[in-house]
Amino acid sequence: MNLRHLLVFHGIAKAGSVNAAARLLHTSQPAVSRELRTLEDRLGQPLFDRLPRGMRLTEAGRLLLSYAERIFGLEQAAERAMRELADLECGELAIGASNTLGTYLLPGLLASFHLRYPKIGLSLEIGNTQEIAKGVLDSRFTLGFVEGRVKDEAIEAEEFRRDRIVAVVTPGHPLAKVSAPSVQLLAASASILREPGSGTREMVERAFARHRLQPRCGLQIGSSEAVKRAALEGGAVGWISEVCVAEELRAGHLVALRIPRLSLERPLYLLRLRRRHLNRSALMFLERFER
């Protein structure tokens, strides 16, 4: 196996067919087919199932693709580092973030950073914690920002702040006039919750379970933005990350209920590849981020 064979394999896996991969790689279809056959012969097993419409990875193909993505991610990281060394006025910074942080916390920081360093190319990709951790591991992302804990010895996870899950209502909601509603009263009130399996919902349900209670789900929604929008309409308690409603709380459109008997804090993590040299763009971003 050589890098050319791996590049052809990676192109077919991404493009879905030999013809599409040939166009992507600017070569002929017979050449791509020949390279793939040579690679499969050397490995002693098929990497694709040939179907009437395209190609499907075999189990061996899926395993090899995971390594290919890591190799070519490192190649792109090396190219970015070399370009930055050649001209300190330019550079690239690829960041991955989980949904809440990527939607509410990072866009403003990245926009401010771009104004200060307009020649640095910035990219932000949003996914779940596992996807972002894999991107850091594959060197697709220089930095990752997530809400969930990551257990991988190759990744350094540093807590950079804590996030609170808050119960929010409109100022006209009856609970807004209660100085510290009891856990029992909150459990009996209609709640707007994320979908089952969401980290936010799990935290809320665990907090109530410690009091042998369960929140009454009046509305179940699959995104934090939609939870916020529904809470703004009034009539129910929205359970949501404080990061998502910071502006609405400042403007007085929503009120965060004071619930001292429910512990709803979680750490937020900054991810980076352990022992990896951070390029100048990443160091400058972290310097501004940590102020």
N, C-alpha and C positions, 0 to 999 in steps of 0.2 A: 504494500500500500504506500502510495506517495501522495503529496499534497494535491497534485493535479487530479488524481483519481478521487480524492476526498472532495475536491471542489466540484467536480462533475456530479458526484453522488448528492452533495448538498444542494446543487442547483436543481436536480430532478425532484428531490424531496420538497423543495420550496415551490417549484413551478407546477408540479403535478403530472408532468409528462415529459418524454424525451424531446419532442418537438419544441415545447415551450422552454425547456432548459437550454436547448441549442440556441434559441433566439436570445435568451438571457445571457449566455456565455459567449455570444458572437462567434459561433462555430457551426459545423454541419451536424445534421441529425445522425448520420452514420458514425461520425467521430465520437459523439456522445454515447451512442449505443456500444461502440467498441470499448471505450474506456470503462463503461459500467460492467460489461461482460468480463473484462480483465480483472476488475476489482472483485467481482463475485467469485471468479475462479480462484483468485489468490486467497480469499477468505474461506472458500469451501462451502458457501451457503448463499442462497438468494437473499437479496436485500429488498426486493419489491415483488409484489404479486402483479402480474401483467393483466389488466382488466380491459374490457371493451372500451371503457371511457377512462383513460388515464392509468396511473400507477398508484398502488397502495403499499405502504411500508410493511414489511414483515416484522416479526419480533426482533430479529437481528438488525433490521434496518432502523427500527426505532431506537435501539441501543446505540448504534453507530451515530445516528443523528444527534443524540445528546452530546457525544464527544465532539462531533464536527462543529456544533454551535459554540461549544466552549473554545475550541481552537480558533475559529474565525472571529469570535468575540475578542480574543486576545490579540489577534492580528490587527483588528480595527483599533484596539486600545494602543497598540504599539505605533500605528500610523498617526494617531492623534498626538501621542507624546512627542514623536519626532517632528511633526509640524509645529508644535508649540515651542520646542527647543530652537527650531530654525527661525522663528519670529515670535518674540515674546509679546507682541502686540495682538496676536491672535491665539486661538485655542478653541477647544470644544469641551462641553460639559454635558454629559448625559445623566439624567436623574430619573429614578423610578420612585413612585410613591403609591401607597395604598389610598383607597378612595377618598376618605375624609381629608387626609393631609394634602393629597394631590389636587383636590377641588377647592379647599378653603384656605389652607395655610400657605402653600408654596407659590401659587400664581403671583401674588403680590410681591413676594420676596424675589422671584425670578424677574419680574418686570422692573423692579428697582435695580437689580443687579445688571440687567441689560442696559438701562439708562447710564449706569456708571461705566460699564465695559461693553460698548456696542459692537466691538469686533470679535467678541467671543460668541461662538455658536452654542445656543442652549437648546436642549430638548427635554421634555418631561413626558414620561409614559406612566399611565395609571393602571394599576392592577391589584389583585389581592396580595396578601403578605407573602404567600408562597411564590407567586410569580415574580415579585420584586426581589426576593432573596435569590431566586434562581438567576435573575438578570445580573445581580451583583456577582454571583458565583461565576457566571459565564463572561464577566467583564463587559457586558452590554451597558451596564450602568456603573458609573464611577461611585455614585452615592445612592443609597436607598433610604426612604423614610417610611416607617411602618408603625402600625398600632399593635401588632401581635408579636409575641416572643419568637425568636428564631434560634434554633439549636443546630448549629453547624460549626465545627471547629475551624473551618476555613474562613468564616465570616466573623468580623468584630462588630458586636451590637452594643451601642452606647446609648443609655437613656439620656435624652436631651431635654425633656420636660414631661410633666404629667398632664393628663387630660381628664376632665370630669364629665360624666354623663349627668345631664341636668334634666329635671322635670320642668317643662315650660308650659305656660298658659297665657292667654291674652289678658290684658289688665281687667277686662270685664268679667272674667271667669270667677265663679264663687270662691274657688280655692285661692285666688290672688289676694283675697281679703283675710285669709287665715295666716297668722304670723308663722306658725310651724305646724302644718297639717300632720296628723299622726300617720303611721305606716298603714294602719287599718283603714283610715279614710282614703288614702291614696290607692290602696288595693281595691277598694269598692268603686272608685271613680273610673269612668271610661278612659282608656289609654290608647295612644297611637304608638304602635311598636313596629320595629323592623321585623323582617321575616325570620322564621325559625332557622337557626344556624348562624345568624348574624352575631358578631362579637358583642355589639351593643345590647342586643336582646338578651344574650346569655348573661351579661353582667347584671342587667335589671332583674331577671328572673332569679339569679343566685342571691341577690341582695334581699329580695322578698322572701325567698325560701329560708333564709336564716331566721326569719320571724314566723315561719310556718304559714306563709301567705303566698298568694299568686296574684299578679296584676290582672285586672279585667281588660282584655284586649277588645277595644271597640272598633279598632281599625288597624289592619296589618299592611305595611307598605315596604317595598323592596329597595328604597333609596333614602338616604338622609335628607336630601333636598326635598323630596316629596313629604317626608315626615314634617319638616319645617313648614312647608306650604299648608299642610292640613292643620297644623297647630295654629297658624295665623288666622285660620277661618273661625277659630274658637270652638267651644263645646267639648273639648277633650284635652287630656294631658299628653303632651308630646315628650317622649324620652329620646334624647339626642345628645351627641357630643357638644360640649360648650363651644368648641372651635367653630361648629357649623352655624351657631346662632349668635355669635359675638356682636355682629352689627345690629341685629334685631333687639338684643338686650340693651345695648347702648342707646338705641333710638327709642326705647320704651314700647316697642310694638309687641314684645313678649316679656314675660316676667318669669324668672327662675324661682321655683318654690324652695323654701328653706326646709330641708329634710335631714337634720343631723343624725338620725338613727339609721340612715341608709348610707353605706360606704360605696361610692360609685366612682372611684378614681382608677386610672390605668396609666402605665408608663407608655411613652412614645419613644421609638428607637431610631437612631441613625445607624445605618449599615454601611460597612465598607469591607473590602477584601483584606483579610489579615496579611500583614507584611507587604502590602502593595504600596508602591510609591504613589502618592497623590500628586497629580499634575498641578501646575500653578493656578489654573482656572478653579479647580476644586478647593484649593487652599484659600484663594481669595473669596470664594463663595462662603466657605465655612467661617471665615473671619467676620464677614458681614452678618451671617446667619446667627452667630453666637453673641452678637452685641446686645 
